[in-house]
Structures are given as C-alpha cells and as structure tokens.
Amino acid sequence: MYEEISNFWDNIFENKKEIQLKKTLPYKEIEKSLEWLSKDSKNVIEFGCGNGILILRCFYLGINSGLGIDISKKAIEASIKSAKLNNAKNFIFNNGGIETLYNSKDNSFDSAILSNILDNISPKDAKLLLKELNRILKKDAKIFIKLNDFISDKNILNNKETFEKELEKNFYKETSGLYLYNISDYLFDELISPYFEIEDRFDIEFKEYNQKNRIWLLKNKKLFVD
C-alpha cells in the first residue's frame, strides 16, 4: 500500500547531507516541544523520522538513546549519517513500517515523536500505530504529535481543483501518491482517548508555505495490558 510513498520520500532524501544539530531549531514551537519531551527522558522513539532532525535534536537536549523508524531507505541512510556527525552513538535507525514496532518490548520507551505521520497513513494504520505506541511506552511517557491543519468541508468545496475527488471518510490519496487523513481536533481526541492524555495543544505557522500545523503534547495513560 505504501510503496508509492516510500518511492516519493526516497527521491526527497536521495542526496540529503548529514545535519549538525547543536543549534536551536528555527521553529520555537518545535524546540519548546522537544525540550518538554526530553526533560527526564532517557530514551525516545520516532516513527516516521525522516532524516532524523527531531530525534537527533533530542540528543542535545539530554536524551541518551533513541530509535528512529522510516519507510524510506534513503531517509534512514541520511539519519545514520547525521547520527555519526552528531556523535549520537546510541541512536539507531531502522527501515520499515508499523510492523517494525513489534520488535520493541512493552513499556520500554520514555518518549515518542510522530511528526506529520498520523495524517499521512490510513485510518486503520493510524489506530494501530497509537495502540502500538501505548504498548511500548512507559506510564506517563511523553508524546509529541504534529499534524497538518484540518481541511473543512467548505475549504474542500472551494478548492476542488486540489482534489481529484472530495475527501471520502476523511481520507484522500494525493496525485503524488501521498495520503491525507484529514483529522479534525474532535477526531484526534477520539483517536487518542483510549491511550493518552493531553498536556498541551498549540499551532505552529509556516509563513514561507502559507500554512499552519497543529501540535499536541501528550502523556501515556497507563502501562499496556494485553
């Protein structure tokens, strides 16, 4: 199902160079979120890590070890190069999908990052991903989640040229091969309610792209019990 997405991101990360992450990230909302996430956390997992910018920034914010997972092989190659440049020896990067999480033990991570991931996979997989995170995260573990802005019905009708057809059950496949799971705040609350509690919620503006994203800071409710 995700082969086109994998190919898309392989092309994006094909020639990405390693990144030095000692300096504060340019977006204060993301830096603030990672500072919160890293405080009192020894390890972190990021599903959909891309070229490792967020998870490796956590290394400089005090996290000792991490696991980054991405569907793109080229993204993982870029992450490994950046980990070496930043001397983040205890940060591991694996290529794969949700099935990669099955190798992680119950209640084994202090924190997690999902940056524009829940809204770029199928609704079924989004629910599975949240369930798996609940399983592998410790009680009161911290989670940083970033989503695209919600597209209202009115905006969909006003921008029909953007879509091949209207969103069906909040889910849409873009011409690029990427997916858009159009998650409202209400739907998000519904998705996370079995597993996580909201600590904070705010927006981040990307003025250069004339768009905004939504950020949630969460805590894991309880130890996973099958």
Secondary structure as GFF3:
##gff-version 3
##sequence-region A 1 226
A	DSSP	alpha_helix	3	13	.	.	.	ID=ss1
A	DSSP	alpha_helix	28	38	.	.	.	ID=ss2
A	DSSP	beta_strand	43	47	.	.	.	ID=ss3
A	DSSP	alpha_helix	53	60	.	.	.	ID=ss4
A	DSSP	beta_strand	65	70	.	.	.	ID=ss5
A	DSSP	alpha_helix	73	85	.	.	.	ID=ss6
A	DSSP	beta_strand	91	95	.	.	.	ID=ss7
A	DSSP	three_ten_helix	98	103	.	.	.	ID=ss8
A	DSSP	beta_strand	109	115	.	.	.	ID=ss9
A	DSSP	three_ten_helix	118	120	.	.	.	ID=ss10
A	DSSP	alpha_helix	123	136	.	.	.	ID=ss11
A	DSSP	beta_strand	137	148	.	.	.	ID=ss12
A	DSSP	alpha_helix	153	158	.	.	.	ID=ss13
A	DSSP	three_ten_helix	160	162	.	.	.	ID=ss14
A	DSSP	beta_strand	171	173	.	.	.	ID=ss15
A	DSSP	beta_strand	179	181	.	.	.	ID=ss16
A	DSSP	alpha_helix	185	192	.	.	.	ID=ss17
A	DSSP	beta_strand	196	206	.	.	.	ID=ss18
A	DSSP	three_ten_helix	207	209	.	.	.	ID=ss19
A	DSSP	beta_strand	211	220	.	.	.	ID=ss20
###
